[in-house]
Amino acid sequence: MLGDDKFEIRPMGRGFVKIGGAETDPADIKLAQECWQAGRDAIYSGKYDLVVLDEINYTISYKMLDAAKVVEALKNRPERVHVICTGRNAHPQLVELADLVTEMREVKHPYTKVYWLSGGSTTRSPYRRPFRRPRFFL
């Protein structure tokens, strides 16, 4: 088992942001830039062999981060550090730079089945909250 000194998860940002016709909240842009700085610091810290930049592709595609800055940092990263960038709509410069690019498609997802906590009924009611059973993932 990995100890706390070997594995670290840093939840950052506020979660979902407005997209489409809505203007992006400047606070979300500031948080995105702070998250990127923390990720960049982790890449260059010498402490990690692997850094996962979860959902960074969305952040770039929503123009909350400059793709060129991210690409430049990834090009110049220490050789021993592997970086995984997740999220849809990867910027073409990131795709070009990457050694491996994968597009996933849903075959089956646990959130498509909702189990209700009271009485086992599947009738949706404002008085019942949904419970999603844990699943096995491949």
N, C-alpha and C positions, 0 to 999 in steps of 0.2 A: 504494500500500500504506500502511496506517496504521502509524505508528511507535509505539513504547512510550509516548510522551508523549500519544498520542491514544486509546489503547484499553487498558483495564485489566481483568483478571479476578482476582477475589479468592475463591479457594476457602475456604469457612468451614464450621464445624460438623464433626460426626463422620460424617455420612452418615445411614444408616437409623436410625430410632428405633422403640422398641416402641410398639405401639398396640393397641387392642382391650381385652382383659381385663387386660393388663399395665399396671402403673403406670409412668408416664413417669419416666425417670431424671432427678433434679434437675440433674445435670450437663448433660443435653441442653437443659433449660429455660434454664439459665444461658447456654449457648452460643447458643441461639436468640435470647435477648435481646441478647447481645453482637453477633450478626450483624445484628439489626434496628438497633441503635445505629450500627453501621458504615454500613448502608444509609441510614439517616436522615442521618447526617453527610455522606455522599456527595451526597444530594439537596440539602442546604442549603449545600454547600461553595462553590458558584459555579464549580467546576472542570468539571462535566459538563453536557451537554445531554440525555443519556439515561442512566438508571439502571435496570438490570434486577434485580428482587428475585426471584431464581429460587427457586421452591418455597415462597414465603412463604404462599401460600394454604393449603398443608398445615399449616404451622406454626400458623397462626391456627385452622384447623379442629380441630387437636389440642389447642387451648387452651394452647399454649406462649407465645403472644403475645396481647395484648389488641387485638381488632379496632378498638375505639374509638380507641386511641392511634395505630394505623397510619392510620386514616381521617383523623383530625385532622391528622396530619403531611402527608398527601397533599393535603388540602384547602388547606393553607397553604403549599405548596411554591412556590418561585419560578416565575413564569409560563413562563419559557423551558425549564424542566426537564420532560422527558417521563419517565414511569415506567411500566415494564412489570412486572406482578405475574404470576408463573406458578404453576402447580399446580392440581389439581382442587379442587372444593368451595369455590369463592370465597365468602367471607362476603357475605350480602345487602347489608350496608352498602358493601362494596367494589364490588359489582355496580352498586348505585345510583349511586355516585360516578363510576364509569368512563365514559369516552367510547366505548370499544369493548370488547366482551366476546365471546370466542370459545370454543366447545367443540370440541375436536378428537376425531376418531374415527380409529382405526387402519385404514388401508386395506392397508398393507404395512409390515413392520418387519424390519430386518436381523437382529434377534435371534431371529427365528423359524426361521432357517436356521443351523445350526451345522456348521462344517467342522472336521474333526479333523486335528491337525498330523502325526500319524505314519501314513504309508502310504495316506492318502486314504480309509481305511475309515470308514464312518459308525457302526460299532459302538462303543457307549460303553464305555469301559474306564477304570478308576481310574488307569491309567498314561498316559493320553492327556489332554491338556488341550484344551479347545475353543478355536478361533480363529474370530473373527467377521470376515469380510471387510469392508473399508470399502465403503461404498455411496454412491451418488449420492442426494441428498435434494432434494425439491421444496419 
